[in-house]
Amino acid sequence: MSTAYAFLSGAVAMGYAIASLFFLRFWRRTHDRLFLAFAIAFLLLMLNSALATLGNVPLENRAYLYLLRLAAFGIIIGAVIQKTRSR
């Protein structure tokens, strides 16, 4: 793995972590479950990016890591559906 790839993957993970912290802060102010769901989803995306980079897993063995992405997007979809039905 090249140094540039590891650096950019770390930057992406940091971006996900910052987004998660922002949504967590919004949730603490409003107690809206949609913000909590987004915070959890971005935390899962950060974990996916960090594990793929730090784990030094070959590309052909990364399929199980995509379950974290699936869970993150499932949480977002579920939260949006729950938010629209509650109105």
CNS distance restraints for C-alpha pairs under 8 A (distance, minus, plus):
assign (resid   1 and name CA) (resid   5 and name CA) 6.75 0.50 0.50
assign (resid   1 and name CA) (resid   6 and name CA) 7.03 0.50 0.50
assign (resid   1 and name CA) (resid  56 and name CA) 7.79 0.50 0.50
assign (resid   2 and name CA) (resid   6 and name CA) 6.41 0.50 0.50
assign (resid   3 and name CA) (resid   7 and name CA) 6.09 0.50 0.50
assign (resid   4 and name CA) (resid   8 and name CA) 6.11 0.50 0.50
assign (resid   5 and name CA) (resid   9 and name CA) 6.04 0.50 0.50
assign (resid   6 and name CA) (resid  10 and name CA) 6.11 0.50 0.50
assign (resid   6 and name CA) (resid  53 and name CA) 6.35 0.50 0.50
assign (resid   7 and name CA) (resid  11 and name CA) 6.26 0.50 0.50
assign (resid   8 and name CA) (resid  12 and name CA) 6.22 0.50 0.50
assign (resid   9 and name CA) (resid  13 and name CA) 6.20 0.50 0.50
assign (resid   9 and name CA) (resid  49 and name CA) 6.56 0.50 0.50
assign (resid   9 and name CA) (resid  50 and name CA) 7.35 0.50 0.50
assign (resid   9 and name CA) (resid  53 and name CA) 6.60 0.50 0.50
assign (resid  10 and name CA) (resid  14 and name CA) 6.09 0.50 0.50
assign (resid  10 and name CA) (resid  49 and name CA) 7.65 0.50 0.50
assign (resid  10 and name CA) (resid  50 and name CA) 6.85 0.50 0.50
assign (resid  10 and name CA) (resid  53 and name CA) 7.71 0.50 0.50
assign (resid  11 and name CA) (resid  15 and name CA) 6.16 0.50 0.50
assign (resid  12 and name CA) (resid  16 and name CA) 6.33 0.50 0.50
assign (resid  12 and name CA) (resid  46 and name CA) 7.66 0.50 0.50
assign (resid  12 and name CA) (resid  49 and name CA) 7.28 0.50 0.50
assign (resid  13 and name CA) (resid  17 and name CA) 6.22 0.50 0.50
assign (resid  13 and name CA) (resid  45 and name CA) 7.61 0.50 0.50
assign (resid  13 and name CA) (resid  46 and name CA) 4.64 0.50 0.50
assign (resid  13 and name CA) (resid  47 and name CA) 7.41 0.50 0.50
assign (resid  13 and name CA) (resid  49 and name CA) 5.59 0.50 0.50
assign (resid  13 and name CA) (resid  50 and name CA) 6.04 0.50 0.50
assign (resid  14 and name CA) (resid  18 and name CA) 6.16 0.50 0.50
assign (resid  14 and name CA) (resid  46 and name CA) 7.19 0.50 0.50
assign (resid  15 and name CA) (resid  19 and name CA) 6.19 0.50 0.50
assign (resid  15 and name CA) (resid  46 and name CA) 7.96 0.50 0.50
assign (resid  16 and name CA) (resid  20 and name CA) 6.12 0.50 0.50
assign (resid  16 and name CA) (resid  42 and name CA) 5.41 0.50 0.50
assign (resid  16 and name CA) (resid  43 and name CA) 6.64 0.50 0.50
assign (resid  16 and name CA) (resid  45 and name CA) 6.55 0.50 0.50
assign (resid  16 and name CA) (resid  46 and name CA) 5.10 0.50 0.50
assign (resid  17 and name CA) (resid  21 and name CA) 6.25 0.50 0.50
assign (resid  17 and name CA) (resid  42 and name CA) 6.71 0.50 0.50
assign (resid  17 and name CA) (resid  43 and name CA) 6.05 0.50 0.50
assign (resid  17 and name CA) (resid  46 and name CA) 5.92 0.50 0.50
assign (resid  18 and name CA) (resid  22 and name CA) 6.25 0.50 0.50
assign (resid  19 and name CA) (resid  23 and name CA) 6.30 0.50 0.50
assign (resid  19 and name CA) (resid  39 and name CA) 7.26 0.50 0.50
assign (resid  19 and name CA) (resid  42 and name CA) 6.61 0.50 0.50
assign (resid  20 and name CA) (resid  24 and name CA) 6.08 0.50 0.50
assign (resid  20 and name CA) (resid  38 and name CA) 7.02 0.50 0.50
assign (resid  20 and name CA) (resid  39 and name CA) 4.22 0.50 0.50
assign (resid  20 and name CA) (resid  40 and name CA) 6.87 0.50 0.50
assign (resid  20 and name CA) (resid  41 and name CA) 7.70 0.50 0.50
assign (resid  20 and name CA) (resid  42 and name CA) 5.11 0.50 0.50
assign (resid  20 and name CA) (resid  43 and name CA) 5.74 0.50 0.50
assign (resid  21 and name CA) (resid  25 and name CA) 6.14 0.50 0.50
assign (resid  21 and name CA) (resid  39 and name CA) 6.73 0.50 0.50
assign (resid  22 and name CA) (resid  26 and name CA) 6.32 0.50 0.50
assign (resid  22 and name CA) (resid  39 and name CA) 7.66 0.50 0.50
assign (resid  23 and name CA) (resid  27 and name CA) 6.10 0.50 0.50
assign (resid  23 and name CA) (resid  35 and name CA) 5.28 0.50 0.50
assign (resid  23 and name CA) (resid  36 and name CA) 6.66 0.50 0.50
assign (resid  23 and name CA) (resid  38 and name CA) 6.37 0.50 0.50
assign (resid  23 and name CA) (resid  39 and name CA) 5.03 0.50 0.50
assign (resid  24 and name CA) (resid  28 and name CA) 6.26 0.50 0.50
assign (resid  24 and name CA) (resid  35 and name CA) 6.62 0.50 0.50
assign (resid  24 and name CA) (resid  36 and name CA) 6.04 0.50 0.50
assign (resid  24 and name CA) (resid  39 and name CA) 5.45 0.50 0.50
assign (resid  25 and name CA) (resid  29 and name CA) 6.50 0.50 0.50
assign (resid  26 and name CA) (resid  30 and name CA) 6.21 0.50 0.50
assign (resid  26 and name CA) (resid  31 and name CA) 7.80 0.50 0.50
assign (resid  26 and name CA) (resid  35 and name CA) 6.41 0.50 0.50
assign (resid  27 and name CA) (resid  31 and name CA) 4.79 0.50 0.50
assign (resid  27 and name CA) (resid  32 and name CA) 5.61 0.50 0.50
assign (resid  27 and name CA) (resid  33 and name CA) 7.03 0.50 0.50
assign (resid  27 and name CA) (resid  34 and name CA) 7.91 0.50 0.50
assign (resid  27 and name CA) (resid  35 and name CA) 5.06 0.50 0.50
assign (resid  27 and name CA) (resid  36 and name CA) 5.63 0.50 0.50
assign (resid  31 and name CA) (resid  35 and name CA) 7.87 0.50 0.50
assign (resid  31 and name CA) (resid  36 and name CA) 7.98 0.50 0.50
assign (resid  32 and name CA) (resid  36 and name CA) 6.96 0.50 0.50
assign (resid  33 and name CA) (resid  37 and name CA) 6.16 0.50 0.50
assign (resid  33 and name CA) (resid  79 and name CA) 7.47 0.50 0.50
assign (resid  34 and name CA) (resid  38 and name CA) 6.29 0.50 0.50
assign (resid  34 and name CA) (resid  79 and name CA) 5.59 0.50 0.50
assign (resid  34 and name CA) (resid  80 and name CA) 6.96 0.50 0.50
assign (resid  34 and name CA) (resid  83 and name CA) 6.95 0.50 0.50
assign (resid  35 and name CA) (resid  39 and name CA) 6.16 0.50 0.50
assign (resid  36 and name CA) (resid  40 and name CA) 6.24 0.50 0.50
assign (resid  37 and name CA) (resid  41 and name CA) 6.07 0.50 0.50
assign (resid  37 and name CA) (resid  75 and name CA) 6.23 0.50 0.50
assign (resid  37 and name CA) (resid  76 and name CA) 6.28 0.50 0.50
assign (resid  37 and name CA) (resid  79 and name CA) 6.26 0.50 0.50
assign (resid  38 and name CA) (resid  42 and name CA) 6.10 0.50 0.50
assign (resid  38 and name CA) (resid  75 and name CA) 7.70 0.50 0.50
assign (resid  38 and name CA) (resid  76 and name CA) 6.22 0.50 0.50
assign (resid  39 and name CA) (resid  43 and name CA) 6.16 0.50 0.50
assign (resid  40 and name CA) (resid  44 and name CA) 6.26 0.50 0.50
assign (resid  40 and name CA) (resid  72 and name CA) 7.41 0.50 0.50
assign (resid  41 and name CA) (resid  45 and name CA) 6.30 0.50 0.50
assign (resid  41 and name CA) (resid  71 and name CA) 7.60 0.50 0.50
assign (resid  41 and name CA) (resid  72 and name CA) 4.25 0.50 0.50
assign (resid  41 and name CA) (resid  73 and name CA) 6.87 0.50 0.50
assign (resid  41 and name CA) (resid  75 and name CA) 6.35 0.50 0.50
assign (resid  41 and name CA) (resid  76 and name CA) 6.67 0.50 0.50
assign (resid  42 and name CA) (resid  46 and name CA) 6.09 0.50 0.50
assign (resid  42 and name CA) (resid  72 and name CA) 7.05 0.50 0.50
assign (resid  43 and name CA) (resid  47 and name CA) 6.18 0.50 0.50
assign (resid  44 and name CA) (resid  48 and name CA) 6.13 0.50 0.50
assign (resid  44 and name CA) (resid  68 and name CA) 5.98 0.50 0.50
assign (resid  44 and name CA) (resid  69 and name CA) 6.92 0.50 0.50
assign (resid  44 and name CA) (resid  71 and name CA) 7.75 0.50 0.50
assign (resid  44 and name CA) (resid  72 and name CA) 5.91 0.50 0.50
assign (resid  45 and name CA) (resid  49 and name CA) 6.28 0.50 0.50
assign (resid  45 and name CA) (resid  68 and name CA) 6.83 0.50 0.50
assign (resid  45 and name CA) (resid  69 and name CA) 5.95 0.50 0.50
assign (resid  45 and name CA) (resid  72 and name CA) 6.60 0.50 0.50
assign (resid  46 and name CA) (resid  50 and name CA) 6.08 0.50 0.50
assign (resid  47 and name CA) (resid  51 and name CA) 5.94 0.50 0.50
assign (resid  47 and name CA) (resid  68 and name CA) 7.86 0.50 0.50
assign (resid  48 and name CA) (resid  52 and name CA) 6.13 0.50 0.50
assign (resid  48 and name CA) (resid  65 and name CA) 6.12 0.50 0.50
assign (resid  48 and name CA) (resid  66 and name CA) 7.31 0.50 0.50
assign (resid  48 and name CA) (resid  68 and name CA) 6.04 0.50 0.50
assign (resid  48 and name CA) (resid  69 and name CA) 6.89 0.50 0.50
assign (resid  49 and name CA) (resid  53 and name CA) 6.33 0.50 0.50
assign (resid  50 and name CA) (resid  54 and name CA) 5.79 0.50 0.50
assign (resid  50 and name CA) (resid  55 and name CA) 7.79 0.50 0.50
assign (resid  51 and name CA) (resid  55 and name CA) 5.17 0.50 0.50
assign (resid  51 and name CA) (resid  56 and name CA) 7.95 0.50 0.50
assign (resid  51 and name CA) (resid  65 and name CA) 7.76 0.50 0.50
assign (resid  52 and name CA) (resid  56 and name CA) 6.40 0.50 0.50
assign (resid  52 and name CA) (resid  57 and name CA) 6.18 0.50 0.50
assign (resid  52 and name CA) (resid  62 and name CA) 7.17 0.50 0.50
assign (resid  52 and name CA) (resid  65 and name CA) 7.19 0.50 0.50
assign (resid  53 and name CA) (resid  57 and name CA) 7.41 0.50 0.50
assign (resid  57 and name CA) (resid  61 and name CA) 6.38 0.50 0.50
assign (resid  57 and name CA) (resid  62 and name CA) 6.40 0.50 0.50
assign (resid  58 and name CA) (resid  62 and name CA) 6.67 0.50 0.50
assign (resid  62 and name CA) (resid  66 and name CA) 7.04 0.50 0.50
assign (resid  63 and name CA) (resid  67 and name CA) 7.50 0.50 0.50
assign (resid  64 and name CA) (resid  68 and name CA) 7.91 0.50 0.50
assign (resid  65 and name CA) (resid  69 and name CA) 7.46 0.50 0.50
assign (resid  66 and name CA) (resid  70 and name CA) 6.26 0.50 0.50
assign (resid  67 and name CA) (resid  71 and name CA) 6.09 0.50 0.50
assign (resid  68 and name CA) (resid  72 and name CA) 6.17 0.50 0.50
assign (resid  69 and name CA) (resid  73 and name CA) 6.18 0.50 0.50
assign (resid  70 and name CA) (resid  74 and name CA) 5.98 0.50 0.50
assign (resid  71 and name CA) (resid  75 and name CA) 6.10 0.50 0.50
assign (resid  72 and name CA) (resid  76 and name CA) 6.40 0.50 0.50
assign (resid  73 and name CA) (resid  77 and name CA) 6.12 0.50 0.50
assign (resid  74 and name CA) (resid  78 and name CA) 5.98 0.50 0.50
assign (resid  75 and name CA) (resid  79 and name CA) 6.03 0.50 0.50
assign (resid  76 and name CA) (resid  80 and name CA) 6.17 0.50 0.50
assign (resid  77 and name CA) (resid  81 and name CA) 6.18 0.50 0.50
assign (resid  78 and name CA) (resid  82 and name CA) 6.05 0.50 0.50
assign (resid  79 and name CA) (resid  83 and name CA) 6.01 0.50 0.50
assign (resid  80 and name CA) (resid  84 and name CA) 6.21 0.50 0.50
assign (resid  81 and name CA) (resid  85 and name CA) 6.16 0.50 0.50
assign (resid  82 and name CA) (resid  86 and name CA) 6.13 0.50 0.50
assign (resid  83 and name CA) (resid  87 and name CA) 7.01 0.50 0.50
